[in-house]
Amino acid sequence: MSSPRFAPTKEEIETLALAALNRLPAPFDEHLANVLLFVEEFASADLLKEMELDDPFELTGLYSGRSIGQEAQTGDMPPTVHLFRRPLLDEWVETGVPLDALVTHVVVHEIGHHFGLSDIDMHVLEDMVTL
């Protein structure tokens, strides 16, 4: 009899996200020291309202902060990437995409905003870090 399989924890999602970040090539990896990573169950109700989203499962990740090259302003908070565990897990189950690939996709997309990348550039970068 096999042991039951539980949904990956926030810590396991974070481990996958950090592994994806560690695979980013130079010069991208050199500009991530001040980017904070958070894994939460869902986006807050206030954030969903601000983004005009009714369904908390619609948001798997979010980048907040200024893109590289934008001048810092007094009072700026450090740039952050938030991953939302429950929406990620739902997408994982619905699509059948391996969880590490899904987390890599979301992380690269959010980090792409930090660098001001286009969607095409984000896809190229994702291809570079996908196992």
Rosetta blueprint (number, residue, H / E / L):
1 M L
2 S L
3 S L
4 P L
5 R L
6 F L
7 A L
8 P L
9 T L
10 K H
11 E H
12 E H
13 I H
14 E H
15 T H
16 L H
17 A H
18 L H
19 A H
20 A H
21 L H
22 N H
23 R L
24 L L
25 P L
26 A L
27 P L
28 F H
29 D H
30 E H
31 H H
32 L L
33 A L
34 N L
35 V L
36 L E
37 L E
38 F E
39 V E
40 E E
41 E L
42 F L
43 A L
44 S L
45 A H
46 D H
47 L H
48 L H
49 K H
50 E H
51 M L
52 E L
53 L L
54 D L
55 D L
56 P H
57 F H
58 E H
59 L L
60 T L
61 G E
62 L E
63 Y E
64 S E
65 G L
66 R L
67 S L
68 I L
69 G L
70 Q L
71 E L
72 A L
73 Q L
74 T L
75 G L
76 D L
77 M L
78 P L
79 P L
80 T E
81 V E
82 H E
83 L E
84 F E
85 R H
86 R H
87 P H
88 L H
89 L H
90 D H
91 E H
92 W H
93 V H
94 E H
95 T H
96 G L
97 V L
98 P L
99 L H
100 D H
101 A H
102 L H
103 V H
104 T H
105 H H
106 V H
107 V H
108 V H
109 H H
110 E H
111 I H
112 G H
113 H H
114 H H
115 F H
116 G L
117 L L
118 S L
119 D H
120 I H
121 D H
122 M H
123 H H
124 V H
125 L H
126 E H
127 D H
128 M H
129 V H
130 T L
131 L L
